[in-house]
Amino acid sequence: MKKKLGFFGVLLVTALMVYIAAFGIKTEKIKLYGAPDIRFGIDIRGGVEAIFQPVGIDTKPTHEQLEAARAVFETRLDQRNIVDREVIPSTTEGYIIVRFPWKADETEFDPAKAIEELGQTAKLTFRDAQGNILLDGQHVVNAKPDRDENNFPVVSLSFDDEGTKIFSNITKKLIGQPLSIYMDEENICTATVMTQITNGQAVITNMKSFENAQKLANQINSGALPFSMETKTYSTISPSLGTGSLKVMINAGLIAYIIICILLIVYYRLPGFVASIALLIQIAGQILFLSIPQMSLTLSGIAGIILSIGMGVDANVISSERINEEIRAGKSIEAAIEAGFSNSFSSIFDGNVTVLIVSIILMLYGSGSLASFGYTLFAGIVFNFIAGVTASRIMIYSLSSYKFLKKPALYTCLTRRVTL
C-alpha cells in the first residue's frame, strides 16, 4: 500500500514546492520567498552606481586603506547574498565605486534609498571612559549575533592579528572598567571589561534581545572602515539586456519546458511523464534556492539553471533508456525498473559529481557572475539527485504497482515499439 501511495506523496510535495516557488508564503511567523521575490542582477533588471568618498582625513587614502574599505563593502554585499556587484577602488582619485542590483520589491527605483541598504558608512572606534580612541574598526574582522551557554543573546567579535594584539593590551589595562564602541561620535554600545582577551575573540553580553544583538552586529560590521565615507554621487544603471528581457526569458523558459515534457511523454510514455514531474521539482527547487536566501540572479546564473536542467533531462533519459533495454531483454516490469535505475546510476553520478565539484570551486573562489553561475549550477545538481534519481525512482515504482500500468508498452520507447 505504501508503495502505491509513493507517487501521490511525491506529487503532493511537488505541488507544495511549485506553489511556494510561484507565490511564496509570507506570514507573521513564516517568510518563504518565491519567484516574484528573486533579486535579479544588474544585467537583467538594472541597479545603482554610487561613488563613496572618504571624509575626515586630510590626504588621499592609501591603496591599503582603500582595499580595506573595499573588503568591508564586499562583506556587506556578501551578507545580503548580492553576488552581482562591482566594488572598484580608485587609488588615483581616492574613492570607491560600488555597483549593485535593485531589490526584488523595488518599485520607486530611487538610488538614494537603495544606497541605504549598504548601511552606515561611519567610522567605528573603541574608546575608554575619557573618550580616547584605543582601536578603530579596520581591525574588526567580523561581528555576529550568537547565544551563550545559557542561551542568552550576545555579540561575538573577532579581530585581525594586529587588532588582537592591540585589544589584548586594552583589555589588560581596562579590567573592571568600561569600553565603548562609537559610530563616528555616537556611542552605540558600552561594555565592562571582565578579563584580558588575548585570542582576538570577544563577546558582548547583557543584550536585551537577539534582535538587539543582530542590530549591534550589523552596525559594527557596517562601520568597520578605516575612515568615514559618504556618498559623493549616485545614479541609476539600466539593464544591459533591455527592460523587456526578463519577460522574454520567462516566456521562453515556459515554452521550452512544455516542449521538453511533450517530447519526453510522447517518446518515453510513462517514464517520460515521471521525468516531467521530476524536472518540475528541480526547477521549483532551484527557484527556492535563489528566492529564500535572496541570492541575486544574473544572466550567467540563468545559464547555470539551463545547464543543470539539461543534465536533469539527461539523467531521466538515461534511466528511461536502461529500463527500455531491460524490458526488451525479456525482464518483468519490476525487474526492468530495478535493473534500469541500478545500471544508470553510475553514469548519472559520475557526470553530476564532476559538475558539482566545479560549481563548488566557482562558489568558493569566484565572484559576481561566476559566483551566480556556480550557485545555480550547484543547486541544480543537488536537485537533480533529489528529483532525477530519487523522486523518479519512487514515482515509477509506485505507478508500476498498479495493474493497469504494468503493460510493457508503457515503458518502451516509441520508435522501438514500432520496430517490434
Buried (B, 14 or more C-beta within 10 A) or exposed (E): EEEEEBBEBBBEEBEEBBEBBEBBEEEEEEEBBBBEBBBBBBBBBBBBBBBBBBBEEEEBBEEEBBBBBBBBBBBBBEBBBBBBBBBEBEBEEBBBBBBBBBBBEBEEEBBEEBBEBBBBBBBBBBBBEEEEEBBBBBBBBBBBBBEEEEEBBBBBBBBBEEBBBBBBEBBEEBEEEEBBBBBBEEEBBEBEBEEBBEEBEBEBEEBEEBEBBBBBBBBBBBBBBBBBBEBBEBEEBEBEBEEEBBEEBEEEBEEEBEEBBEEBBEBBBBBBBBBBBBBBBBBBBBBBBBBBEBBBBBBBBBBBBBBBBEBBBBBBBBBBBBBBBBBBEEBEBEEBBBBBBEBBBEBBBEBBEEBBEBBBEBBEEBBBBBBBBBBBBBBBBBBBBBBBBBBBBBBBBBBBBEEEBBEBEBBBBEEBBEEE
